[in-house]
Amino acid sequence: ISGRAVEITDPAVIARFIEEVTPPEPFHLFRAELTEVVRIGLDGDFLVIQSWRPGQPLRTVRRK
């Protein structure tokens, strides 16, 4: 997983979060902005590599 964590500082967003969850005080709230996700696994004799990036379809590569 690649990307970045962006701290949420908007009081209205933080207030909505607190309505749903009771976090311990003090706390920091972050949003994850993913730029790439890669999953690697085996399928029989094949190595299967799946990758995703925002705005692109899931890409699958199979290697023997």
N, CA, C and O of each residue as an XYZ file, in Angstrom:
256
protein
N       0.860     -1.169      0.000
C       0.000      0.000      0.000
C       0.902      1.226      0.000
O       1.827      1.333      0.805
N       0.619      2.147     -0.915
C       1.361      3.403     -0.988
C       0.378      4.557     -0.923
O      -0.764      4.447     -1.370
N       0.828      5.645     -0.368
C      -0.004      6.834     -0.287
C       0.491      7.731      0.817
O       1.668      7.722      1.177
N      -0.431      8.503      1.344
C      -0.055      9.393      2.432
C      -1.218      9.559      3.394
O      -2.378      9.358      3.036
N      -0.885      9.926      4.616
C      -1.888     10.218      5.633
C      -1.968     11.731      5.785
O      -0.952     12.404      5.958
N      -3.186     12.256      5.718
C      -3.404     13.698      5.818
C      -4.203     13.966      7.089
O      -5.284     13.408      7.279
N      -3.672     14.816      7.951
C      -4.370     15.116      9.197
C      -5.622     15.943      8.919
O      -5.596     16.889      8.132
N      -6.712     15.572      9.574
C      -7.980     16.301      9.482
C      -7.976     17.366     10.578
O      -7.825     17.047     11.758
N      -8.143     18.626     10.187
C      -8.158     19.718     11.165
C      -9.477     20.494     11.157
O      -9.675     21.380     11.988
N     -10.371     20.173     10.234
C     -11.661     20.864     10.128
C     -12.517     20.508     11.347
O     -12.858     19.338     11.525
N     -12.873     21.484     12.189
C     -13.656     21.207     13.394
C     -14.986     20.508     13.109
O     -15.415     19.674     13.906
N     -15.645     20.823     12.000
C     -16.931     20.194     11.680
C     -16.741     18.706     11.386
O     -17.553     17.885     11.811
N     -15.690     18.358     10.672
C     -15.416     16.950     10.360
C     -15.062     16.198     11.640
O     -15.518     15.074     11.850
N     -14.258     16.811     12.485
C     -13.883     16.183     13.753
C     -15.119     15.978     14.623
O     -15.254     14.932     15.258
N     -16.021     16.951     14.664
C     -17.251     16.832     15.459
C     -18.116     15.681     14.959
O     -18.674     14.933     15.761
N     -18.231     15.530     13.632
C     -19.016     14.407     13.086
C     -18.379     13.073     13.458
O     -19.085     12.111     13.760
N     -17.060     13.009     13.439
C     -16.363     11.785     13.818
C     -16.651     11.440     15.280
O     -16.938     10.288     15.603
N     -16.574     12.432     16.155
C     -16.813     12.212     17.584
C     -18.239     11.741     17.840
O     -18.473     10.987     18.784
N     -19.204     12.171     17.015
C     -20.589     11.711     17.166
C     -20.704     10.208     16.932
O     -21.538      9.549     17.553
N     -19.881      9.663     16.051
C     -19.940      8.241     15.692
C     -19.047      7.369     16.572
O     -19.387      6.222     16.863
N     -17.923      7.904     16.986
C     -16.916      7.148     17.734
C     -16.545      7.959     18.969
O     -16.525      9.189     18.921
N     -16.256      7.288     20.059
C     -15.807      7.990     21.252
C     -14.307      7.749     21.410
O     -13.894      6.820     22.103
N     -13.498      8.582     20.770
C     -12.050      8.368     20.845
C     -11.490      8.851     22.179
O     -12.056      9.749     22.802
N     -10.382      8.259     22.618
C      -9.745      8.777     23.834
C      -9.145     10.152     23.542
O      -8.644     10.404     22.446
N      -9.201     11.014     24.514
C      -8.650     12.371     24.353
C      -7.220     12.401     24.868
O      -6.929     11.689     25.829
N      -6.334     13.157     24.307
C      -6.445     13.839     23.019
C      -6.269     12.839     21.879
O      -5.752     11.742     22.090
N      -6.690     13.209     20.687
C      -6.533     12.323     19.534
C      -6.268     13.145     18.285
O      -6.563     14.339     18.229
N      -5.711     12.486     17.295
C      -5.482     13.078     15.981
C      -6.288     12.265     14.986
O      -6.377     11.043     15.113
N      -6.870     12.915     14.008
C      -7.686     12.255     12.991
C      -6.999     12.416     11.639
O      -6.609     13.517     11.251
N      -6.859     11.295     10.929
C      -6.186     11.308      9.633
C      -7.062     10.677      8.565
O      -7.920      9.845      8.860
N      -6.839     11.080      7.326
C      -7.485     10.496      6.149
C      -6.375      9.848      5.321
O      -5.321     10.451      5.116
N      -6.608      8.622      4.845
C      -5.627      7.942      4.000
C      -5.925      8.259      2.537
O      -7.050      8.078      2.071
N      -4.915      8.728      1.824
C      -5.024      8.986      0.387
C      -4.153      7.953     -0.319
O      -2.940      8.127     -0.441
N      -4.785      6.877     -0.780
C      -4.046      5.787     -1.410
C      -3.649      6.153     -2.832
O      -4.440      6.718     -3.588
N      -2.408      5.822     -3.185
C      -1.926      6.053     -4.545
C      -1.650      4.744     -5.269
O      -1.541      4.724     -6.495
N      -1.537      3.641     -4.514
C      -1.302      2.342     -5.140
C      -1.517      1.241     -4.110
O      -1.150      1.379     -2.943
N      -2.123      0.141     -4.568
C      -2.273     -1.061     -3.751
C      -1.809     -2.232     -4.600
O      -2.234     -2.383     -5.745
N      -0.930     -3.067     -4.037
C      -0.423     -4.240     -4.748
C      -0.664     -5.468     -3.883
O      -0.408     -5.455     -2.679
N      -1.154     -6.520     -4.507
C      -1.394     -7.800     -3.832
C      -0.644     -8.867     -4.610
O      -0.767     -8.954     -5.832
N       0.130     -9.677     -3.904
C       0.903    -10.744     -4.537
C       0.499    -12.063     -3.903
O       0.415    -12.173     -2.680
N       0.248    -13.066     -4.740
C      -0.140    -14.376     -4.237
C       0.246    -15.466     -5.211
O       0.787    -15.202     -6.285
N      -0.040    -16.686     -4.823
C       0.246    -17.849     -5.652
C      -1.051    -18.474     -6.128
O      -2.045    -18.500     -5.403
N      -1.031    -18.981     -7.365
C      -2.148    -19.730     -7.939
C      -1.529    -20.909     -8.677
O      -1.163    -20.806     -9.848
N      -1.418    -22.030     -7.974
C      -0.747    -23.182     -8.567
C       0.718    -22.864     -8.790
O       1.435    -22.512     -7.853
N       1.161    -22.989    -10.034
C       2.557    -22.706    -10.391
C       2.787    -21.243    -10.764
O       3.883    -20.884    -11.194
N       1.788    -20.408    -10.607
C       1.892    -19.015    -11.045
C       1.999    -18.055     -9.860
O       1.365    -18.238     -8.821
N       2.816    -17.038    -10.056
C       2.856    -15.897     -9.160
C       1.868    -14.883     -9.733
O       1.987    -14.487    -10.893
N       0.905    -14.467     -8.935
C      -0.129    -13.534     -9.399
C       0.091    -12.187     -8.714
O       0.093    -12.085     -7.488
N       0.276    -11.162     -9.537
C       0.507     -9.809     -9.035
C      -0.663     -8.944     -9.491
O      -0.891     -8.778    -10.689
N      -1.398     -8.397     -8.535
C      -2.512     -7.505     -8.846
C      -2.153     -6.123     -8.334
O      -1.677     -5.976     -7.208
N      -2.381     -5.106     -9.162
C      -2.085     -3.739     -8.734
C      -3.237     -2.820     -9.122
O      -3.904     -3.016    -10.138
N      -3.448     -1.815     -8.284
C      -4.519     -0.839     -8.501
C      -3.971      0.545     -8.207
O      -3.214      0.748     -7.258
N      -4.371      1.493     -9.043
C      -4.091      2.914     -8.838
C      -5.379      3.680     -9.086
O      -6.188      3.260     -9.913
N      -5.592      4.795     -8.391
C      -6.815      5.569     -8.590
C      -7.020      5.924    -10.064
O      -6.091      6.357    -10.745
N      -8.239      5.736    -10.538
C      -8.589      6.077    -11.910
C      -8.194      5.036    -12.932
O      -8.412      5.231    -14.128
N      -7.613      3.925    -12.482
C      -7.205      2.870    -13.405
C      -7.873      1.562    -13.004
O      -8.186      1.359    -11.831
N      -8.095      0.671    -13.972
C      -8.675     -0.626    -13.620
C      -7.645     -1.496    -12.903
O      -6.443     -1.240    -12.967
N      -8.132     -2.513    -12.231
C      -7.263     -3.492    -11.586
C      -6.417     -4.173    -12.650
O      -6.945     -4.626    -13.666
N      -5.126     -4.249    -12.428
C      -4.203     -4.875    -13.384
C      -3.700     -6.173    -12.762
O      -3.252     -6.180    -11.616
N      -3.772     -7.276    -13.517
C      -3.314     -8.573    -13.034
C      -2.241     -9.117    -13.962
O      -2.413     -9.147    -15.181
N      -1.130     -9.546    -13.372
C      -0.028    -10.159    -14.115
C       0.207    -11.532    -13.506
O       0.303    -11.678    -12.287
N       0.299    -12.539    -14.374
C       0.582    -13.911    -13.921
C       1.946    -14.313    -14.473
O       2.197    -14.208    -15.673
N       2.824    -14.775    -13.583
C       4.165    -15.208    -13.999
C       4.384    -16.646    -13.569
O       4.006    -17.056    -12.471
N       5.002    -17.395    -14.460
C       5.287    -18.791    -14.135
C       6.689    -18.928    -13.637
O       7.122    -20.033    -13.310
